[in-house]
Amino acid sequence: MKYAGFWIRFLAYLIDIVPISVVVVMVFYNYYDFDQTWSTYRADRQNVEARVQYFSERNLIRETSFGIWLVYCALMESSALQGTLGKRLVGIKVTDREGNRISFGCSVIRNLSKITSYIPFLIGFTWAAASKQKHAWHDMLAKTDVRQS
């Protein structure tokens, strides 16, 4: 059995998050007037109100993308695919410690635990680069492995 390392997992993440982020930005841009907020901010970066509005909406876009990604990961990793589309494209899957498919509950715990990996400067994610079994913090908390198929 071969564990998936940091860089292959990072590539899978990019494959998953980029389309999600693009769609979320497009929705905010076209339906929630982010285009106007962005234009106002770009026209006068010293305008405090425009700056606050821009950063507030930008953070909401970021949080929305992250939330959608978490739900998407929880659903896909507990499915028969055992991973997101990005993970499947790079040839990795999420399993329990015995190599079996994880339950939806375990997947929810794993993916909510990504917040603990994310908050302290992404250290929990990069931990997979140094760990013998290539575990990130959320893998340790949920007792899961990410293995090459």
N, C-alpha and C positions, 0 to 999 in steps of 0.2 A: 504494500500500500504506500502511495506517495502523497504527501500533503502538499497542498497548493500554497506557494509562497506569496509574499507581499505583492510583488509586481504583477503577477498574473491576476491576483484578486483586484488590484487597483485598475487594471485594464478592463476587467469585467464591470467594475463600478462605473468607469467612464462610459462604457457601452450602454449601461442602463440609465445613468443620470443625465447624460446630455440630451437625449430625446425628451425626457420628462421635463427638464428645465426649459427647453425650447418651447414646448407646448404651453407650459405655465406662463412664461414670459409673453407669448403671443396672446394668450387669453387676457392677461392683465393689460397688455398694450392695446388690444383692440376693444375690450369690453369694460375695462375699469379705468380708463383714461390715464394709464401710465405713460402714454405717448405725450400727453399734455404736461404731466409732472416732469418728465425727463426734459422736454423742450424748455420749460420754464427754468429748470435748474441749470441747464447748459447755457441759457442766455445770460444768466446773472448768478454766478456761483457764490457771490457775496450775500445774496438775499437769504436771510436766515430762515424765513418761512418756507421758501422753495427748497432749501437744503434739508430742513427737517422733514418735509413732505416726501422728498425724493428718497432719503435714507429710510424712512418709515415704510414706504411702499416697497423699496428694494429688499428690505429685511422680511417683509411679508411674503414676497415672491420666493425668497430663499427658504423660508420656513415652510411654505406650502409645498415646494418641490421636495424638501426633505421629508415631510409628512407623507406625501404620495409615495415616495421611494420606500419608506419604511413599511407601509401597508402592502405595496407591490412585492417587496422582498418576503414579507411574512406569508403572503398567499402563494407565491411561486416556490419558495423553499420547502413548503410542506406539501406541495403537489407532487404528482408522479415524476415531474421533471427534476425535482430535488435541487432546483436553483433557478435563478432569474435567467432571462434570455441571454444576458451578458455572460453569466457563468457558463451556461450551456455552450455558447459560441466559443469560449476559450477552453472548454473541456474540463470544467470542474463542477463539483456538486457538494451539497451540504448533507452531512449524515450525523447520526448519533455516534457515540464512541465505538459501537460495534459495527458500524458501516451501514446501518439501516436508515430508512427514510424517517425524518423527524415529524412529529405531530404538529398540528396547527398551533397548539398551546406552546410547545417548545419553540416553534418558529417565532411566535409573538414575543416570548421572553427574550430570545436571541436578538430580535430586531429592536425591541425597546432598549435592550442593553447596549445597543450601538451608541446611544446617547452618552453612556459612561465612557465609551471609547473616543467619542467625538469631542467632548467638552474640554478635557485637559490638553489642548494643543494637538489633538489627533494622536496622542501617544498610544492610546489603546489600539488603534489600527496599525500603527507602525510596529507594535510589539510583535506582530506576526513575522516580521523580518528576522527577529532574534530568537524567537521561541523554537525549541527543538521540534515540536509538533506543528509549528507554524500557526499557533493559536493567537488570535487577537483577544482582547479582554472579553468581548461579548461571546466569543466561543467558549472561553473558560467558564463564564457565568452560566451559560446554557448547556454546557457539557456537549458541545458539538465539534465536529471536524469539517474542514473544507478539503476535499480530496480531489486529486486528478482522476478523471474517469478512465 
